[in-house]
Amino acid sequence: GPIEASVIDSIVWGETEAEFIYKDEQSKVNITYSTVEGAYYGKGNKKDDPIFTSGPNGSYYLSHTGAGQSANSPCIDIGSDTAENLELNELTTRIDNVTDSGQVDMGFHYLLAAATDQVKFALTTDPNQSTFANGDSFNILLDVTTYSTPVTCDIYIVLFNMGSGGAYFGLSWGGAPKAALKDLLLPSGISLKGVTLLPITIPSLNPPIADNGTYTLAIAAAKPGTLEFLSNIATASFTVVFED
């Protein structure tokens, strides 16, 4: 039978001349305050490219100069009502986690990304093996990714001796955590792979590796002066075996 559907404050993009909309003669589709590729009649509708950009939670964020993009999406602040009235004011269309305010943006609104999504690290050993002996040399390699917003952070690089339970924070065993780098500005759009973070030859004085056991190197980024992480905690583990 006939149906009536409404689409509002939305973006329909990727089809040609609204061919995605199928209806019989008795049914009605009302589209208002939306951006539709190829145009579609309705109050407040637009047909301009929404200028999507990828972010921590998906590929349909809107481009905002305030979030580091080069242009503002035409879908910003032109919806049917305020973000607060539509209960979208705790969500975001921006990659920098700024919530929607004032007149609502068209399009999908994301949950705020976790703080740990701002920087992504990965660690591996080169050569890629789990056990090393006296006299061996190897590198700890770092991958680092940032998104479209620069990040100022402290970098923690920690070596754990899993046998003794000790932790080495770049300066000395034990004590309070110490940042290896403070107030470091990581630019937006970093995508580095296989950068040598730490060359190690067994035995090593810095970091101190002179006993049998399993060691884990960890790296993380935190808000300056805090232990509030802005990244994942990436780790690489290896076992050292000295001859008797």
N, C-alpha and C positions, 0 to 999 in steps of 0.2 A: 504494500500500500504506500501512499504518499508519506514522505517524511520531510521534516524541516530541520536543518542543521545550521549552527552558527560557528563561525571562526572569527576570533577577535584577538588583537594584539599579537599576531603571529607572523612568521616569515615562511613563505612557501617558495622554495627556490630549487632549481635544478631540473625543472620541467619546462616545456616550451609552450608559451601562450596559454597557460592554465589548463593544459590538456589532462592534468591529474584529476580534474573535477568531472565526475560522471554523475548524471542525474536524469531521471525520467521526467516527462513533461509535467507530472503531478507533484514532483518534489521540489524543494527550494533549499538552496544553500546561500546563506547570508554571510558575506565576508566583509568585515569592517576593521578599520585601523590596523591594517596588515600590509605587508610588502609581498607582492605576488609577481613572480617573473612573468613578463608578457602582459601584465596589467589585468585587473579584474575590477569591475564596477562595484563601488561601495564607499560609504562615508569614511574619509580618512585614509583610504588605501594609497599605497605608493608602489612604484615599479622599479625603483633604483636598486642597483647592486648593494646588498646589505654589508658588504665587506667583512666577511667572517675572518676570524683569526683563531689559531689553535692555542690552547692553554692547558693548565694542569688536569682538567677533568673532561676535556673534549675538544671538538673542532669547530664549534659553533658559537664561540664568544664573538662579541662585536668589537670592531676596531675602535679604540679610544686613544687620542693623542696623550691624554693624561696617564695612560697605562703603558706608554712607550711606543705606540704605533704611529705611523706617519700621517694618518688621516682619521677623521671621525666617521663612523658609520652613519648613514642617513636615517637609521632606525632608532637613534638615540632620542629619548625625551619626546616622542610623538605618539605615544599610545593613547588609549581611550580615557584614562583616569590616572590618579597618582599611584605610585608604587605602594604607598602605605595603605590606601583604600583597597587595593587589590591584593594586599598581604604578600607583596613581592619585595618588600623593602629589606628583608633579611637575606635576600638572594642576590646574585650578581650576573651581569652580562659581560663583565670586564675580567681580564686575566690577572689583575692585581688585587682581587678580593674586595674592591670597593663596592659596597652594596648599592642597589638601585635606589634613587631618591628623586623627589619631584615627580614630573610627568613620567610615566612608566616607559621603559624601553620596549620596543617590539621584540619578539623572539623568545627563545628558550632562556630561562633563568637558572643558573647553576647554583648548587650548594657551594658554600665557601670552601675553597681548597684548604686542606690541612697545612699548617705552617711548614711541616716537613716536606712539602711538595716544591719548595722554592729552589732547592738545589738537589741534584742527584749525583751520588758518588758510586763508583765500583772499584774494587781492588782485585788484582790478580798477581801471581808470581810468574816470573820469567827467568828460567824455563818453568813451564807450568807443571810442577811436581810438588809432592807433599812432604818429602823428606830430603834433608841436606846433611852433609857430613863435614867434618873439619877440613878446611881448605876450599870448600865450595864457595862460589860467588853467584849471586842472583840479584834480580831487581824486583822491587814491588812497583807494579804499574798502576796508574790511576786513570780512570775515566771520570770526567766531570761534565755535567749538563746543567745549564741554567735556561730559564724561559725568557719571556719578553720584558721582564722587569729586573733592573740591576739589584744586587743584594749586597749589603754591607754586613759583614759577619766576622766572628772569631772562628778560627780553624783549630780543631783539636786533633792531634795525631798521637795515639796512645799505643804502646806496646805492652801486652799482657803476657806474663809468664804463667801459663796455666798450671804448672806444677807447684811453684812457690806461692802463687796467688798475688804476686807483686804486679805493680803497674808502673810503667815508665813514661813520663809525660814530657820527654824531650830534654829534660834537665836533670832529673834525679828520680830515683825510685821512691815510691810512697808519697805521702803528703797530699796536699790539695791538688785538684786538676789544674794544669797550667796550659793556657792556649799557646800553640806553636806560632800562630800568626794572629795579630789583633787588628780589628777595624779594617779588614781586607775588603776592598770593593771588587766584587765579581760582576763583570759586565753582563748585560743580557745576551742571550743567544749563543752562549758557549756550548760547544760540542767537541770536547777533546777526548781522544782515545789513545790509550797506551803510553801515557806520559810517565817517565821514570820519576816516581816519588821518592824512593829510597833505595840506593844501591847497598848491598850487604855482602860482606865477605866473612865467612866463619873462621876463627872467632871474631866477634865484633865488639868494639869498645863503645861505640855510639851509633845505634842503641846497643846496650850491653847484652850480648848473646855469647855466653861462655859455658853454659851448662846444658846437659841433656834435657830435653823436654819439648813440649808443644808451645809455640808462641803464636799470638794473634795480634796483628796490627789492625788498628781501627782508625777511621777518620770520620769526622762529622763537622758540620757548620752550626754555629749557634748565634743568637742575637748578641751583639757586643756586650761584654761584661756580665753575661748570664749563661746558664746552661739550658736555655730554652731553644731547642733544636730547630733549625730551619731546613735540615736535610735528613735523609736517612743516615743510619750508621752503617757504613760499609766496612767489611772486614776481609782479611786474608790470613789464613792460618797455615803454619808449617811446623814440621818437627825437625829438631836438630839432634843428631846422634854423633857423639864424640867417641873415638876409639878408646877402649879401656887401657 
